[in-house]
Amino acid sequence: ERAGYAIRVRRVSDLTETEVATITSQAAAWRGAEVERVFSMALGRFGEAADGDCVVVTCDRDEQLAAVLHFVPWGADGLSLELMRRDRSADAGLNEAMIVAAIAAAPQFGVRRLSLNFAAFRSALEQGARLGAGPISRMWRGALVWASRWYQIESLYKFNAKFAPAW
């Protein structure tokens, strides 16, 4: 807030057509031309009438969209993060602030559970990093860290761990 960012949490059904178009085009532009190599459980669309129960978190600065999070319904009382994009020139920590805003707003949407993303091999990464870990655990962790150069294995685990989740 001190840096001039304004975060809003709303249902997709509450967005105007102009807002949907802006979010869709900006999210595509921020993705860029490179292929994303992540473990994904994406809905793959945004703003369609059938998806009005989805929740979108937007962040503006100087009336310009700086970042967006998109959550899809998960069961009767949950949301699962489907899309997280931001302007690469936006300040660090913006995604974290937006997730905190989504958590704070969750009760008004009847949400009791929020899933950030799929953290593959979390247990192997934790076990291999422990003091006194055996050679197999350390080797498995090393292979996962090496694979993280191309696939966001370790970074997704570390990002999720910031929020002290119930794994």
N, C-alpha and C positions, 0 to 999 in steps of 0.2 A: 504494500500500500504506500509506503514512504517513497518508493521508486516510481509511483504513478500508475501502478497496475490496478485494475478493477476486475474481480473474479465474480462470475455469476453461475449459479447452478439451476438448471431448468429441465423440464421434460422437453423432448424434441417436439411434441405437439404444441408447445407454447412458443415456438420460434416462428418468425415471419418467413415468407418465401425468400425474401432478400437475405435474411440471416442464414438460411439453409444454403443458398447459392454461394454466399461468401465463405462460409465454413468449408463447404465442399471444395471450392477452388483453391483456397489457401492450404488446406490439408494436402491436396495433391501437389501443389507447388513446393511445400516444405519437404515432401517426400523426395523430390528430385527424380533423376533418371536412373539412379543406381538401384539394383535389385536389393530388397531387404532380405537379410538372412536371419530370420528369427523363428522361434517356435510360436506359431500363431493360431489363435482361435477366433479369427476375425469374422464379423458379420459380413463385411465386404461392401456395405452400402451405408448411406447416411441420409436421413431426412425423409424417407418414404412414409406414406400415410400409415402403413401397417406397423411401423416402428415408433409410433407416438409415445409408447411407454418407456422408451429408451431415455437415458438422462445424459445431458450434455453439460460440460463445464467449459465455459469460455473465459478467456482472459484478454482484456483490452488494455491498451496503453495509448493515450492520445487519440482515442476513438478508432484505433486500428487493432485488428485482431492479432494477438501475439501468440496465442496457444489455444489448443482445444483437447479435451478429453471426452470420450464417448463411452458410455456404459450401457450394456444390454441387460435386460432382465435375466435373473438367475434364480429359478424356482419362484416360490411365492413371495419371498421377502429379501431377495438378494439382487445385487448388481455385479456384473463382471466387466472389467476394463476391456474394451474392444479396440480402442484407438487412442494413441497419445502422440500428438504432433505439436511442434512449436517452431516459431521463427528461430533460426539458428543464432540470430543476433540478440535474442532475448536473454535476460539475466539468468544465471545459474540458480537453481532452486525453485524455478517457476512451476515445474511439474509437481514437485513436492507440496508447494503451497496450494495448488489446485486439488490435489488428492485430499489434503487436510480439509479444504472447503467442501469437497464431496462428502467426506466423513461427517462433518458438522451438519450438513444439510440432509443426510440420510434419513433421520426420523421423520421429516416432513413428507417424505416420499414413501413411508412405510417400509423402509429398508433397514434390516438388522444385520445383514452380512454383505461384505464388499470384497470381491476378489480382484487383486491387481493384475496378475498375469500368471502364466504357467512358468514355474521355476524348475526346470528339468534338472535332475541329478543333485538337488539341494543336499540331500543326506550325504552323498559321496563327497561333495565339496566340504561340508562341515567336518566329517570324520577324518578326511585326509589332512585337514589343517590343524587338527588337535595335537597338542604336545604329547609325544609318545605314540603317535599313530604308527601302525605297522607299515612295512614296505609296500604291501599290496594297496593299502588305502592311500598312501602317499603317491604311488605310481598312478593309480586311477585318477586321483585329483589332478596330478600333473598333466595327464592326457586331456582331462576336461578343460583345464586352464589353457592348454595349447590349442584345443579346438575352439576356444572362445575367441580366438583371433578372427574366425569367420562366422561363428554362430554365437549369439548373445547368451551364453550359458551362465558364466560367472557373473556378468554384469546384471542380469535379471535377478539372480539370487541376491546379490548385494543390494540392489534397489529395493526389493521387497523387504529385506531384513531391516531396513531403516525404520519400518513401521511396526516392528515387533509383532508380526502376525501369529495367529494360531495356525501352524502349518498343518 
